[in-house]
Amino acid sequence: MKKLSALVILVIIVNSVTAQWLPWNSPTEESLTSALKIDNQAFIFGYNAAFSTTDNGLSWNTLPVDGSILCSAYIDGNIFVAGQDGLAKVSNDLGNTWNDINILSGNNDIIDIVQVGDQIVFFPYKAQWATIVDLNDFGNIDTLLLPYTFSEPYYAEFGFSFGNRLFLAAGEHIKSTQGPIKGLYFTDDFGVNWEENILFQSQAFGSNFTDAYVHGDKIYMAVNGSPSFGTHILLSEDGGANWSNYLEVEDSYFFNSVYLNEYGKCFAAGGQLSNNQIVGVTLENGVPVEISETGRFRCITGDNEQLIVVGDQGMIYAQSTTSIAEEDYFSDVTIYPNPCVNELQIRFKTKLSRLAIINIYSLDGKMIKQLKTQNDITVDLSNQPAGLYSVNINGRTTKIVKM
C-alpha cells in the first residue's frame, strides 16, 4: 500500500448555506391565514385582510375583498379565496376584481379549496356536503356528499387531492364502538363512495391533522400529536394507502402548514408553546427554528426564489431560496469508492437540467481538475499522488482519500 501524504481522518463535509428569515413590513395587525406567491407578486390573506406586494413588502396594495379569509389557492390563472360565513370569491386578474361563488353549504366557514381535475372543491368546516365548482364555468355548481355529518364537536381539518383521488382529514370524529378517532377519508368517485384510511383509527396517532402537500408521487402530511406520540411529518409514496414517519419532533411543537420546494426539501410552519407563550417556528432540514416571539405561523408557501411565512398579528417573514438552490439541487449525489485508487465515480440520483461544476482540490488548496457535466461521470485520478482531496460540486464539498 502506498504511504499517505498526510494523516487522514475520513469525514464528509457539507457546506450548507443557512438562509435568513427576514421580517417584512406588514400592512395589518390582523392574523394572517394564507399566502400565495405568483411570479413576482406575494399575496397575503387573513381576518379582514387581503393585500399584495411586488417589492417584498415595502409597499402594499389593498385588495377589494371583504370578510375573513381562511384559505386561498391559485389554479389555472385564477385566485380563489374562501373563509368565514360561506365567503368564496375568485379573481382572474391577480386580485384587481373579484366575483362571488355560490356556496351550497350555507354560512359554514370554508376551510380549504382543492382541485380535482376540472373541479374545484370547497370544503366546509361543519356540514354534510361540500360545494363543487366547474373550473370552466364558475356558475356550474354541485354538491359533494361528505363521509359523515359534521356537527359539534366534529370538524373538517383540510382536504387535498392526489390524481383523481380526493382526501378529507377530520378531527374529533366519534364512532360509538371505537371512541374518538382522527379520520382520514378518501374518495375516487367524487363522494359516491368514501373509504377510511385504517392507519388513523387510533387515538395514539396524534391529536390533529393540519396540512398535506403533494410533491410528485409523494404526499407529506403534518400530524400534531400528544405527549406520548410527538409531532410528525408523515410520508406516503403510494397515493395515501400507507404512511411512514418522515420526521418527528417533540410534542411542544406544532405545525399548521407544510411546503416542499422544487428540490424536494421539506419545510413546515407553526409554533411552540414556551413559558406559556406561543412562539413562531419553522421546520428546516428536520430541525425546528424559532423565528418570532409574537405568535404562531399559520401558512408557509413559496416559489423558486422565495419562501414566505405568515401568522398571528400580521406576522410576515421571508427568505431567499436562491442562496440554497444550488445546494438543494445537487444534494442527491453519490461519490465512490472512498478511498479510491485510480478512478472516482460521481453519480447523480436525479437527472440534471443544468451543468454540475466539479472542482477537485489537493490538500494544499490547489485545483487539480475542473469538470462540467449533466450526467454521471468517472474522474481519472491515476496521475495524482496518494493523499486527501476535496471534491466540490456547485458549492457542496466532500473529502475523499486517494490510495
MIZANU-231945 format. One record per residue (C-alpha): residue in one letter; x, y, z. Coordinates in pm, whole numbers. Layout:
NODE  rest      xx      yy      zz
NODE     A       X       Y       Z
...
END
This chain:
NODE  rest      xx      yy      zz
NODE     M       0       0       0
NODE     K     124     348     -81
NODE     K     203     575     209
NODE     L     -46     857     252
NODE     S      98    1205     216
NODE     A     -88    1324     529
NODE     L    -265    1184     830
NODE     V    -625    1149     720
NODE     I    -946    1141     919
NODE     L   -1214    1040     675
NODE     V   -1518    1268     705
NODE     I   -1787    1405     480
NODE     I   -1829    1782     496
NODE     V   -2134    1956     360
NODE     N   -2110    2331     301
NODE     S   -2470    2423     359
NODE     V   -2587    2780     329
NODE     T   -2825    2890     602
NODE     A   -3073    3134     461
NODE     Q   -3203    3402     694
NODE     W   -3568    3473     768
NODE     L   -3629    3847     740
NODE     P   -3941    4027     869
NODE     W   -4149    4223     621
NODE     N   -4330    4544     693
NODE     S   -4688    4425     746
NODE     P   -4995    4618     631
NODE     T   -5211    4475     910
NODE     E   -5210    4359    1272
NODE     E   -5485    4106    1199
NODE     S   -5394    3737    1196
NODE     L   -5291    3610     854
NODE     T   -5406    3263     750
NODE     S   -5290    3214     392
NODE     A   -5037    3333     135
NODE     L   -4962    3286    -234
NODE     K   -4650    3359    -439
NODE     I   -4736    3422    -806
NODE     D   -4447    3530   -1030
NODE     N   -4307    3847    -872
NODE     Q   -4610    3911    -650
NODE     A   -4684    3796    -297
NODE     F   -5044    3777    -175
NODE     I   -5143    3758     191
NODE     F   -5490    3686     330
NODE     G   -5643    3670     673
NODE     Y   -5905    3808     908
NODE     N   -6035    4118     730
NODE     A   -5708    4127     541
NODE     A   -5623    4091     172
NODE     F   -5309    4253      29
NODE     S   -5049    4209    -244
NODE     T   -4694    4337    -293
NODE     T   -4440    4340    -574
NODE     D   -4149    4480    -371
NODE     N   -4107    4239     -79
NODE     G   -4344    4427     148
NODE     L   -4207    4778     105
NODE     S   -4548    4882     -26
NODE     W   -4883    4705     -27
NODE     N   -5191    4706    -247
NODE     T   -5521    4656     -65
NODE     L   -5734    4400    -249
NODE     P   -6110    4462    -279
NODE     V   -6219    4160     -74
NODE     D   -6432    4200     239
NODE     G   -6456    3938     510
NODE     S   -6227    3695     686
NODE     I   -6031    3464     454
NODE     L   -5923    3123     585
NODE     C   -5775    2967     270
NODE     S   -5660    3051     -81
NODE     A   -5547    2872    -396
NODE     Y   -5402    2967    -734
NODE     I   -5543    2740   -1004
NODE     D   -5515    2784   -1381
NODE     G   -5463    3160   -1364
NODE     N   -5739    3214   -1106
NODE     I   -5700    3317    -743
NODE     F   -5963    3154    -523
NODE     V   -6025    3265    -163
NODE     A   -6274    3135      90
NODE     G   -6347    3180     456
NODE     Q   -6592    3261     728
NODE     D   -6970    3255     681
NODE     G   -6953    3090     340
NODE     L   -6722    3351     185
NODE     A   -6596    3233    -156
NODE     K   -6457    3451    -436
NODE     V   -6246    3421    -749
NODE     S   -6025    3664    -939
NODE     N   -5882    3610   -1286
NODE     D   -5677    3933   -1293
NODE     L   -5440    3886    -997
NODE     G   -5676    4029    -739
NODE     N   -5788    4351    -905
NODE     T   -6151    4238    -939
NODE     W   -6344    3957    -770
NODE     N   -6659    3758    -836
NODE     D   -6867    3570    -580
NODE     I   -6900    3192    -587
NODE     N   -7226    3046    -466
NODE     I   -7155    2810    -177
NODE     L   -7420    2543    -127
NODE     S   -7331    2456     233
NODE     G   -7489    2769     373
NODE     N   -7297    3002     602
NODE     N   -7050    2738     709
NODE     D   -6689    2850     721
NODE     I   -6487    2722     424
NODE     I   -6157    2576     542
NODE     D   -5994    2451     221
NODE     I   -6000    2473    -159
NODE     V   -5889    2167    -356
NODE     Q   -5861    2099    -729
NODE     V   -5952    1758    -869
NODE     G   -5928    1761   -1248
NODE     D   -6161    2032   -1379
NODE     Q   -6349    2058   -1050
NODE     I   -6279    2284    -751
NODE     V   -6398    2155    -413
NODE     F   -6477    2399    -130
NODE     F   -6464    2209     200
NODE     P   -6684    2340     485
NODE     Y   -6580    2334     848
NODE     K   -6909    2175     959
NODE     A   -7159    2048     703
NODE     Q   -7269    1726     537
NODE     W   -7168    1830     189
NODE     A   -6903    2034       9
NODE     T   -6952    2262    -291
NODE     I   -6810    2164    -632
NODE     V   -6742    2435    -891
NODE     D   -6661    2367   -1257
NODE     L   -6326    2526   -1339
NODE     N   -6451    2606   -1689
NODE     D   -6783    2752   -1574
NODE     F   -6797    2903   -1226
NODE     G   -7175    2911   -1248
NODE     N   -7189    2531   -1281
NODE     I   -7214    2428    -917
NODE     D   -7295    2098    -747
NODE     T   -7262    1930    -410
NODE     L   -7032    1654    -289
NODE     L   -7162    1436      -8
NODE     L   -6911    1404     277
NODE     P   -6847    1075     461
NODE     Y   -7044    1174     770
NODE     T   -7238    1461     918
NODE     F   -7029    1733    1074
NODE     S   -7177    1867    1396
NODE     E   -7033    1968    1730
NODE     P   -6764    1871    1818
NODE     Y   -6670    1723    1478
NODE     Y   -6499    1929    1211
NODE     A   -6305    1913     887
NODE     E   -5933    1992     907
NODE     F   -5833    2020     540
NODE     G   -5855    1845     204
NODE     F   -5610    1757     -71
NODE     S   -5601    1556    -392
NODE     F   -5367    1302    -544
NODE     G   -5451    1249    -909
NODE     N   -5827    1189    -918
NODE     R   -5838    1080    -554
NODE     L   -5984    1333    -311
NODE     F   -5888    1327      58
NODE     L   -6057    1477     361
NODE     A   -5889    1492     703
NODE     A   -6116    1538    1004
NODE     G   -6073    1581    1378
NODE     E   -6259    1455    1684
NODE     H   -6479    1216    1488
NODE     I   -6683     986    1716
NODE     K   -6766     622    1647
NODE     S   -6976     451    1910
NODE     T   -6768     133    1911
NODE     Q   -6425     296    1895
NODE     G   -6444     626    2079
NODE     P   -6271     941    1948
NODE     I   -6052     892    1646
NODE     K   -5896    1104    1377
NODE     G   -6038    1038    1033
NODE     L   -5858    1042     702
NODE     Y   -6107     967     427
NODE     F   -6070     937      51
NODE     T   -6295     900    -250
NODE     D   -6220     810    -611
NODE     D   -6569     895    -741
NODE     F   -6650    1241    -603
NODE     G   -6816    1125    -286
NODE     V   -7032     843    -419
NODE     N   -6817     614    -206
NODE     W   -6581     713      74
NODE     E   -6319     493     237
NODE     E   -6140     549     564
NODE     N   -5765     502     598
NODE     I   -5739     247     879
NODE     L   -5392     369     977
NODE     F   -5550     658    1162
NODE     Q   -5813     463    1358
NODE     S   -5626     512    1682
NODE     Q   -5617     783    1944
NODE     A   -5245     721    1988
NODE     F   -5168     853    1641
NODE     G   -5189    1217    1733
NODE     S   -5450    1478    1804
NODE     N   -5488    1671    1480
NODE     F   -5412    1655    1111
NODE     T   -5320    2005     997
NODE     D   -5194    2009     637
NODE     A   -5069    1799     346
NODE     Y   -4851    1875      45
NODE     V   -4829    1664    -270
NODE     H   -4486    1662    -434
NODE     G   -4465    1439    -741
NODE     D   -4564    1088    -634
NODE     K   -4528    1163    -262
NODE     I   -4765    1306      -2
NODE     Y   -4632    1478     310
NODE     M   -4873    1536     599
NODE     A   -4836    1717     932
NODE     V   -4987    1549    1238
NODE     N   -4969    1731    1571
NODE     G   -4956    1476    1844
NODE     S   -4991    1404    2211
NODE     P   -4712    1384    2474
NODE     S   -4684    1011    2414
NODE     F   -4677    1047    2037
NODE     G   -4495    1365    1942
NODE     T   -4545    1581    1634
NODE     H   -4479    1424    1296
NODE     I   -4446    1482     926
NODE     L   -4576    1163     765
NODE     L   -4493    1039     416
NODE     S   -4694     829     171
NODE     E   -4544     704    -153
NODE     D   -4846     502    -271
NODE     G   -5127     756    -303
NODE     G   -5215     763      67
NODE     A   -5270     391     121
NODE     N   -4974     359     358
NODE     W   -4782     612     563
NODE     S   -4439     618     722
NODE     N   -4277     854     968
NODE     Y   -4076    1109     766
NODE     L   -3960    1303    1072
NODE     E   -4058    1366    1432
NODE     V   -4012    1648    1683
NODE     E   -4122    1677    2044
NODE     D   -4488    1743    2121
NODE     S   -4433    2103    2239
NODE     Y   -4405    2193    1869
NODE     F   -4700    2205    1632
NODE     F   -4715    2266    1258
NODE     N   -5001    2426    1068
NODE     S   -4860    2419     715
NODE     V   -4626    2205     504
NODE     Y   -4440    2305     188
NODE     L   -4180    2142     -38
NODE     N   -3960    2338    -274
NODE     E   -3877    2218    -625
NODE     Y   -3578    2022    -496
NODE     G   -3790    1822    -253
NODE     K   -3673    1994      66
NODE     C   -3947    1985     328
NODE     F   -4043    2295     526
NODE     A   -4318    2345     782
NODE     A   -4451    2640     979
NODE     G   -4624    2655    1314
NODE     G   -4522    2727    1669
NODE     Q   -4408    2608    2007
NODE     L   -4561    2655    2350
NODE     S   -4276    2801    2556
NODE     N   -4321    2955    2903
NODE     N   -4695    2986    2842
NODE     Q   -4624    3183    2526
NODE     I   -4654    3064    2168
NODE     V   -4352    3141    1952
NODE     G   -4338    3118    1574
NODE     V   -4137    2825    1442
NODE     T   -4034    2694    1102
NODE     L   -3902    2348    1026
NODE     E   -3591    2327     806
NODE     N   -3384    2015     738
NODE     G   -3586    1840    1008
NODE     V   -3489    2095    1275
NODE     P   -3734    2343    1436
NODE     V   -3609    2703    1411
NODE     E   -3758    2976    1631
NODE     I   -3831    3283    1421
NODE     S   -4074    3503    1614
NODE     E   -4176    3554    1975
NODE     T   -4511    3714    1898
NODE     G   -4728    3422    1786
NODE     R   -4768    3120    1562
NODE     F   -4723    3085    1189
NODE     R   -5027    2963    1001
NODE     C   -4904    2922     642
NODE     I   -4580    2867     451
NODE     T   -4555    2894      73
NODE     G   -4307    2999    -192
NODE     D   -4157    2955    -534
NODE     N   -3811    2902    -684
NODE     E   -3689    3236    -550
NODE     Q   -3853    3291    -213
NODE     L   -4024    3133      87
NODE     I   -4290    3324     282
NODE     V   -4448    3251     621
NODE     V   -4744    3440     768
NODE     G   -4921    3419    1101
NODE     D   -5062    3585    1409
NODE     Q   -5075    3963    1448
NODE     G   -4990    4023    1085
NODE     M   -4652    3848    1101
NODE     I   -4476    3809     764
NODE     Y   -4127    3666     721
NODE     A   -3945    3570     402
NODE     Q   -3617    3418     295
NODE     S   -3448    3395     -41
NODE     T   -3413    3046    -181
NODE     T   -3155    3143    -443
NODE     S   -2873    3108    -192
NODE     I   -2965    2747    -115
NODE     A   -3094    2646    -457
NODE     E   -2765    2503    -579
NODE     E   -2715    2317    -253
NODE     D   -3060    2160    -279
NODE     Y   -3032    2080    -646
NODE     F   -2700    1897    -624
NODE     S   -2753    1741    -281
NODE     D   -2858    1397    -407
NODE     V   -2520    1275    -530
NODE     T   -2306     969    -456
NODE     I   -1924     977    -474
NODE     Y   -1743     643    -457
NODE     P   -1525     450    -388
NODE     N   -1382     634     -93
NODE     P   -1091     565     -53
NODE     C   -1025     526    -427
NODE     V    -724     403    -624
NODE     N    -728     545    -976
NODE     E   -1088     637   -1057
NODE     L   -1367     815    -874
NODE     Q   -1733     768    -969
NODE     I   -1980    1056    -932
NODE     R   -2344     955    -968
NODE     F   -2646    1189    -960
NODE     K   -2968    1031    -836
NODE     T   -3185    1272   -1033
NODE     K   -3149    1381   -1395
NODE     L   -2981    1721   -1415
NODE     S   -3129    2001   -1622
NODE     R   -2824    2227   -1581
NODE     L   -2449    2183   -1553
NODE     A   -2281    2047   -1245
NODE     I   -1941    2212   -1199
NODE     I   -1699    1972   -1031
NODE     N   -1378    2116    -885
NODE     I   -1121    1885    -726
NODE     Y    -860    2032    -491
NODE     S    -544    1888    -337
NODE     L    -472    1918      34
NODE     D    -282    2246     -17
NODE     G    -589    2405    -185
NODE     K    -466    2382    -546
NODE     M    -737    2295    -801
NODE     I    -615    1992    -995
NODE     K    -926    1930   -1207
NODE     Q   -1241    2107   -1320
NODE     L   -1518    1915   -1495
NODE     K   -1861    2023   -1620
NODE     T   -2133    1768   -1678
NODE     Q   -2504    1697   -1680
NODE     N   -2450    1323   -1645
NODE     D   -2280    1070   -1421
NODE     I   -1906    1088   -1463
NODE     T   -1586     893   -1397
NODE     V   -1294    1105   -1275
NODE     D    -940     985   -1359
NODE     L    -705    1041   -1065
NODE     S    -437     795   -1174
NODE     N    -178    1070   -1222
NODE     Q    -234    1220    -879
NODE     P     -32    1124    -570
NODE     A    -192     948    -275
NODE     G    -347    1182     -23
NODE     L    -654    1377      83
NODE     Y    -860    1566    -178
NODE     S   -1170    1782    -179
NODE     V   -1447    1731    -436
NODE     N   -1664    2041    -469
NODE     I   -1988    2018    -670
NODE     N   -2162    2352    -705
NODE     G   -2074    2459    -353
NODE     R   -2101    2123    -174
NODE     T   -1773    1969     -62
NODE     T   -1685    1608      14
NODE     K   -1343    1488     133
NODE     I   -1204    1180     -43
NODE     V    -888     975       1
NODE     K    -675     853    -289
NODE     M    -467     546    -205
END
